[in-house]
Amino acid sequence: MVRRAEKIQDILDRTLQQLGLAERMKEADVVRRFSEIVGGNIAARAEAVSIREGKLVVKVASPVWRQELNYSKQEIIDALNRAVSDNIVTDIHFVG
């Protein structure tokens, strides 16, 4: 029997999918990369705290920044989803 060599990444991706963890990994990636994706100006005043079922929770420095970021919410969602090549973030809740 001849076995075809597989890339480790392909095996990991398939295993994560089978275990139902692929989406959770992408969610974790969004939280981990938030500062990098949104840029220094926003990252200096906001921090991704958690994400569950598409809803990202972001802690902000002040009520003024919470309102400011609400105006840019859809742009931030689009940038985050582009960065992970999937529609992981469906909403953002700014707290703090």
ZINORMO-V238068 format. One line per field, one symbol per residue. psi: psi as a letter, one per 20 degrees, with the letter a starting at -180 (. if undefined). A space follows every 50 residues. Layout:
psi->???
This chain:
psi->pppppqqhhgggggggghikighhghghhgghjggggirhgghiiqppgr pplioppppqhrhghggghhhjghgggggghghjlrmgpiqpopr.
